[in-house]
Each structure stands twice: as structure tokens, then as C-alpha cells.
């Protein structure tokens, strides 16, 4: 019977977490593709298109990390952390909200998803730093992904008032 050392166990668990992040990015890419087609504000569309390219790079970085650590890359998609409403509230929203209101609501969802990605990358970075060894190779690519996600969060925060100002008169 082959004995597995604790470093191998930590690496295997880290690969699972990297695959979870990849599943999140896989779902995020799909969501961004949809969002790009939904958004009416040109600057927002352009920023979402830019973030889609970043997210595709995130996928590539994660895939490389996983394979470099000896893992198998997932193609699965994680359920994104989007709010669910009580049925009575959802029915009213579905039957009464305008396109502009939905665009603002989906911008709120964008913030939720991007903040979740920031949290995921922060946790992965901390684990890689504490574990050390071969996982130290994950710090740079994870830091790049974190930087992009934080930049998107900051963009949404900065531009939400302008989006609201543009869409509100149409509601």
C-alpha cells in the first residue's frame, strides 16, 4: 500500500479548490456572455466585454495551475451566488419590472458575483501562502485573477450611480 504524505494531501485538496474556482469562472464566463447581450449602456457593455476576456484568462491560469499540480481540469460550472426571492415577491418583480429596472437589478447581481470571486481568490491566496512549497507557484496567477476581479468590483461601484442616472428616467 502506497503511503501519501501530508504535502500530497494538501496539494490534492488545493487542486479541488482550484477546480471550484475554475467552475465559478466557467459559470461566470457564460453569465458574462449573456450580460453583454442584455446591457444597453455602451460603457457597461464595453467593460463587460473586457471582463469576459479577463475571465477567459482566469480560466487559462487556473487550468495551468491545476495541470501543473498534477490535477485534472473540470469543465463543470458552479452555481453562482445570486439571490432568490420569495415566490410572491418574484412574481411581482417578473410581472411589473421594466427592462431598465431589470438592467439595474442585474447590475446588482454583477456586484454580488464579482465580490464572491474576490473572496474566493483571497482565500486561495492565503491558503497557498500558508501551505508554501509547490503551492507558492499559485500566488502570482491567483493574484492576477484577484486584481482583475477587484478592478471589476471597483468599476461597478464607481459606475453604478451613472448607470442609475441613465436608466432611471426610462423607468
N, C-alpha and C positions, 0 to 999 in steps of 0.2 A: 504494500500500500504506500502510495506516494504522500509524503508529508508536505503540506502547504504552509509556508511561513507567513508571519503576520504582515509583512510588506506586500506579499502577493494578495492577501485578503483585502487589504486597504486599497490596493490598485484595482482589484475587481469591483469593489464597491464604488470606487470613484468612477470607473467606466460606466456603471449603472447610472450614476448621477449625471455624467456627461451625456449619456443617451437620453435621459429625461430632459435635459436642456435642449438636445437636438430635436426631440419630439415636440417640445414647445416651439422651437424655431420653425419646424416643419408646419405646424398649425399656424404660426404667425405669418409665414410666407403666403399661405393660402388665404388668410384673412386680409393681408395687405393687398393682394391681387383683387379681391372683392371690393375693398375700401376705395382703391384707386378709381374704380368704375362708378362708385357711388358719390364721391365728393364733388361738389360744384365749385368750390373756391379754388382758382388756379394755383395759388401759392401752396395750399394744403395738398392738392394733387401732386404738385412737384415734390414736396417734402416727403410724401408717402412713397412716391416712385424712388426717391433717393434712399429712403429707409428700406425699401424692398431689396435694392442692390446690396445694402449693408447686411441685411438679414440673410441673403444668399451667401455672402462671405462668412457670416457667422456659422452657417451650416457647414461650409467647407472647412473652417477652422476646427469645429467640433469633430467632424468626420476624421480629419487628420489626427487629432489628439487621440481619438478612440482607437484608430488602427495602429498608431504608434505605440499605444499601450497594450496592444495585442487583443483588443476587443473587436466585436462585430458591430457594425453601424446599423442603427434602427432606421426604418422608413416610416414608423408609426407617427401618429400625431397625438399630442397631449390635449386634453380638454382645456381650453383657455379659461382664465378666471373672470368670466363675465357674470354680471348679476342676473338673478332670476327673480321675477316679481310674483307676488301672489296672483293667482289666476284672474281675480276680479280687477286688479289694477292693470294687468297686462291686456285684458280685453278692452278696457277703456283707452289705454295707450294705443293699441292697434287700430281702434276704430276712430280715434279723434286726432291723432298727431299728424301734422303736415310733414311733407318731405324735409323742410328746413328744420323742424323740431327733431326729426329722426337723425338728421345730419349732426346736429348738436349733441344728441344723446350718444351717437356712435363715436363722436369725438371724446366724450367722457369715457366710453369703453376703451378707446385707444389709450387713454391715460392709465387706466387700470391694468391693461395688458402690459404696457411698457414698464410700469412700476414693478409688476411681478417679475419681468425679465431682469430688471436691475437687481432685485432681491435675490434671484436665482444665481446670477453671476457673482454677486458679492459673497454669497455663501460658498460657492465653488472656489473662489479665490482664497477665502480664509482656510478652507479645508486643505487646499493644495499647499498653502504656506505652512500650515501646522504639520502636515504629513511629511513635507520635504521630499528628499530623494528624487525619484524619477518624476514625481508629480510637480516638481518645481518647473518642469518644461511646460506645464499648462498655464503658468502665471501670465506670460506675455499674451498668448492668444485670448485668454479669458479677459484680461484687462482691456484688450482692444474691443472685444464684444461689449463689455460693460460701458466703455466710453461712448460707443455708438448708441447704446440703449439710453444712457443718461442724457445724451445730447437730444434724443428724440423726446424724452420726458420734458426737458427744458424748453424745447421748441413748442410743444403743446401748451405748456404753462404760459409761455410768453405770447403765443398767438391766439389763445382761446378768447380773450376779450375782443380782439379784432374780428374773429370769426362770428362771435355772438353779435357784434355790431352790424356785420354784413347780413347775417341771416335773420335777425330778429324783426326787422321791418317787413319781411316777407311772410311772417307767421300770422 
